[in-house]
Amino acid sequence: MDAINIALMVSIVLCSLVSGLVFAFAVVVMPGLKVLSDHDFLQAFQMMDRVIQNNQPIFIFVWLGSVVAVVTLGLLGIWHLDGINCMLAILALAIYLLGVQLPTATINIPLNNQLQTQYLDAMSDSELREARKKFEPRWTLWNSIRAVLATVTTVLLIVLALRLR
């Protein structure tokens, strides 16, 4: 198996895992948390985010590995593929970096970090309501966008794999 096929297979696996994660948050986790009180919602999200922020190794490997794999695939695609196959590799790279990773870095992580600074037990009900209002709608919207675009990326990678068979 050559380098481009290895990069493609690794990209498919890791981008599929990322897609599944953000999809699960979009359709299960966030709707499940939505029914909680403001305090409990914010606290539950803080706890989940702390697992990630404590450099959970499997999560870090999958998340950062997906970036390395898809960038590697994109570069190899530019050098070794032509026509539609090259375009599929570049399109998958662009959608993944701009539609999944960029919003993560510029929207979701800053919202998570802001939430981590909140000492929930010292906040009044109105402060908790306001903190949730500043966090939940924006985080949920952008996570849904990430879920769709991560899925599109995975589909493009699978189409490319089928074309290269």
N, C-alpha and C positions, 0 to 999 in steps of 0.2 A: 504494500500500500504506500503510495507516495505522500509527500508532505501536505498537498492540498486536500487529499481525501482524509488524512488524519485530522487536519485542522477543521474540516467540514464536520466530521463525526463528533469531535469534541465540542464544537460550536452547537451542534444540534442538541447534544445531551445537556450541556450547561445552560444554554438559552431556554431549553424546554423546562429545566428545573426553575429558573428565574421566572419564566412565564407562569408556571404552576403556582409558585409562591404568590406573586402579585394577583393572580386570578383568585386564589383561595382567600386572600385578604378582601378582594372586591366582592365575592359572592357568599362568603361564609363568615369570616372574622368580623369585618366591619358591620354587616347587618346584625350579627350576634351581639356585638358590643353596643349597638345603637339603643337597645332596650334598657341598658344600665343607667343608673343615676349619673349625673355629671361627675361626681367624685369617683364613682366606681369605674366609669368609662375611662376617665383620664388616668386613674391609677393602673387599670389593666393595660392600657397602652404603654404607660411608662415601663411596666414590668416586662412586657414583650420587647420593647425597644432596648431595654438594658441588656437583654440576652445578646442582642446584636452588637451593641456598643461595647460589650465586654469581649469583643473579638471572638465570637463563637467561631471556631476554626472551620467547621464544615460550611457554614453560611459564607464566611469570607472567601473560602476556596471557590465555592460555586459562583458567588457574585463577581468577584474580581477575575476569576478564571474565565468566566463567560466573556468579559471584555477583552482579555488577552486573546482568547480563541477567535473571536469574531474579527478583531483587528488583524490578527495573523491571516485569517482566511481572506479578508479584504485585500491585504497586500499581496498575498500569493495569487489571488484572483486577477489582480491588475497585471501581474507579471506572466501568469500562465494560462489564463482563460481569455476567450474572445467572445464577441457578440453577446447574445442574451445571457450566457453563463457568467461572463464578467459583470454584466449589469445586475444580475441577481445577487452576486456576492457583494457588490458595492451598495446596492439598495438595502440589503439586509444589514450591512455595516452602518449605513447612514440612519436607517430607522431605529436600530438598536441604540446607537450612541445618542442621537438627537431626541428620540421619543421615549426611551426607557432610562438611560443613564443620566442624561442632562436634567430631566425633571427630578430624578432622584437626588442629584447633587444640589440642585438650586431651589427645590421646593420641599420635597418630602423630608430630607435630612434636616434642613434648617427648622422645619416645623417640629420634628422630633426633638431636636436639640433645645428649642424653646420650651417645649413641654417638660423636658428633663430638669429645667431650672425651677419649675414650679414646686413649692412645698404645699401640697394639696391639703394636708390636715390643718394648715393655718389659714386657709381661704374660706371666705364666707360663701353661702349658696350663690349669691349673685356673681361673685368673682369666679367661682367654678363654672357657672353657666356661661360667662363671658369667655373664659379660657377655652371651654369646649367649642363655643361658637367660632372662635378664631382658628381653631385647629381642625375640627372634624370635617366641615364641608369642603375646604380646600384640599386637605389631605386625601379625602375620599375621591374627589373629582380627579385629581392627578394620579392617584393609584389606578383608577378605572382606565384612564388614558394609557398608563404604562401597561396595564394588563392587555388591552387591545393591541398595542404596538409590539409588545413582546410576543404575543401570539402570531401576529403578522410576520415578525422576524422568523419565528420558528417555521412557519409555513413556507416562507421563501427559502430557507435553508433546506427543508425537505424537498421542495421542488428542484432545487439545484442538485441535491444528491441523486434524485431520480433521473435527472438529465445527464448526469455524469456516469451513470451505471454502464 
